[in-house]
């Protein structure tokens, strides 16, 4: 019924719901990709400007790593 859609009485799976949390492994893999990309930018791109995108990419990787750690701790609590 259309009324069940908004009343919260419908059957829903746990995946994709708000508050269900992220998968720490996927966040960790994305973090590793960003950090490796940042290191590669710092090592293989030539020019004095190479440090700006390298630091930026590593910073995004650290943010994903922080999210992965938080999701892991959240899964341990529940």
Secondary structure, 3 states (H helix, E strand, C coil): CCHHHHHCCCCCCCCCCCCCCCCHHHHHHHHHHHHHHHHHHHHHCCCCCHHHHHHHHHHHHHHHHHHHHHHHHHHHHC
